[in-house]
Amino acid sequence: MVNKIHLSAQWVLPIIIGSCLLALFAFSQPASAITPLPTPDPKPGSYGLEATKTQEPPTQGATITTPGNGASFSTSPVTVNGICPTDLLVQVYNNNVMVGAVMCVNGSFSVQVSLFAGTNELSAIVYDTLDQAGPVSNVITVNYTDTNFSAFGALMTLTSSYGRRSAAAGTELSWPLQLSGGTGPYAFSIDWGDGTATELKSQSLAGLIPIAHTFKKAGIYQTNVKVTDVNGVSAFLQVIAVSSGKVDIAAGGDGDGSKGAAPVAVLWIPAAVSTVLLLPAFFLGRMSQITSLRNKMLKEHNAGKDK
């Protein structure tokens, strides 16, 4: 009878510990291993809804501080500086043509813009994240004497209908540019602002010129485009590219999109069960020890009797 009790007590403790370990293994799986619920297909006759958070358009506009009114230039592009509401997009216009865009940082902006031969009327308009325009800034009039144009008779301008365009990270962002004047062929130099090598592109004719790029990481990038014609006449355009999406912290900043190992989600249920079973396991272990000592004493006693 004693031997039966001894065998039962010896096996109960390993069984309980093994059960706890199995429970922890079953419930402590990586979070990424959980299969998401499938999204049902839309049923016939159903309707889709899309909501947009509305907000008031900007009430404060930008102010151009430099260059000063009436300034004269013999080179282009020139730098336009000013003050503005922080975190808004500032688009600079020259004779009502968009010639550059930049984000307002810490209440100020600075952007390079190309000038037209003769009189240039510079102004700026701020835009919020919903592309709502704010008030028009003050107008600065400057003069530009284009020596290249005088020599070759080929005025050239580079502009776009978009001061800012966006696309999801990892997908192609396309940008239509409008090139006018000059003499082909044209050489484009595009710095996308994400640390990649400057893109070089050749174009034989003026007109609508599409450019495209794929950003690996989400962010806001200042993109600079310069074009030069066969006679050395240049035009310049600065715009803002937005790569939308969640920033991948686990990628370690290498931009390759790699992710670290998924965190292990240890649920509280197996932990609580293990805590509750600690006390019975302790007493069963003590019982096993006492039973072993008793059996040992009985064996020694029986061995003494046999002698």
Residue, then its C-alpha position, 0 to 999 in steps of 0.5 A: m500500500v505504501n509503495k502505491i502512494h509513493l509512485s503516485a506522489q512521484w508522478v503527480l508533480p512532473i505531470i502538473i509541471g508538464s501541463c503548465l509548460l504545455a499551457l504556456f507554450a499553447f497560449s504564448q505564441p507570436a502575435s503575428a501568428i494569430t490568423p486575422l478574421p477574413t473581410p467579407d465581400p460586399k453584398p449586392g446592393s450594398y453601399g460604401l461610405e467614406a468620411t473626411k474630417t473637416q476643418e476650417p481653412p487657414t486664416q493666417g497667410a504667409t509673408i514674403t520678407t526677402p527679396g525686397n520690392g523692386a530688387s533686380f537680378s541677373t541670375s536665376p533661381v533666387t531664394v525667397n524667404g518669409i514667415c508663415p504658420t508652422d506645418l503648412l505647405v507654402q506655394v510660391y507663385n511667379n506671375n500667377v504660375m506656381v514655381g516652388a513649394v516648401m513646408c513651413v518649419n518653425g514659423s518660416f520658409s525658404v525656397q528657391v524659385s526661377l524667374f522670368a525675363g523682365t518683371n516678376e510678381l512673387s506671392a505665396i499661398v499656404y495650404d493645410t493637409l486638406d489642401q485648403a488655401g489660406p490668404v494670399s501673401n504680400v506681392i513682391t515685384v522684382n526684375y530679372t535680366d536673363t543674359n542667356f535668353s538675350a544670347f540665344g532667344a530661348l526663354m525656358t520655364l519649368t512648373s507644375s500644377y502640384g506643389r505637393r503630391s503623395a503616395a503610399a510608401g513602397t508604391e510609385l509616386s508620379w508627378p507631371l511637370q510642364l516644361s516650356g521654351g528652351t531648345g531640346p534636347y533637355a537634361f533633367s536632374i532630380d533630387w528626390g530628397d530621400g538620400t537616393a542617388t540623383e536621377l538623371k533623365s533626358q527629354s527631346l521635346a518640351g511639354l508635359i514631362p512625367i517623373a516618378h519615384t518610389f519612396k521606401k519609407a514614410g515621410i515628407y521629402q523636399t524634391n528639387v528638379k533642375v532642367t538644362d537645355v542644349n544651350g545651357v539655359s536652366a530652369f528650377l523647381q522645388v516641390i514637396a513629396v509625401s510618402s504616406g504610411k506607418v513608419d517602420i521602427a523595427a526596420g532599424g533605419d536601413g530603409d530595406g523594409s525588413k522587420g524584427a522578430a514579432p513580440v511574444a504575447v504571453l497571456w495572463i491566463p496561463a500565468a495565473v493558472s501556474t501561480v494557483l498550482l504552485l501551492p498544491a505542487f509544493f505540498l505534493g513535493r513534500m508528500s513525495q519526500i516524506t513517502s520516500l523517507r518512510n519507504k527507506m526507513l521501512k527497508e532498513h527496518n526489514a533488513g535489520k529483522d532479516k539479520 
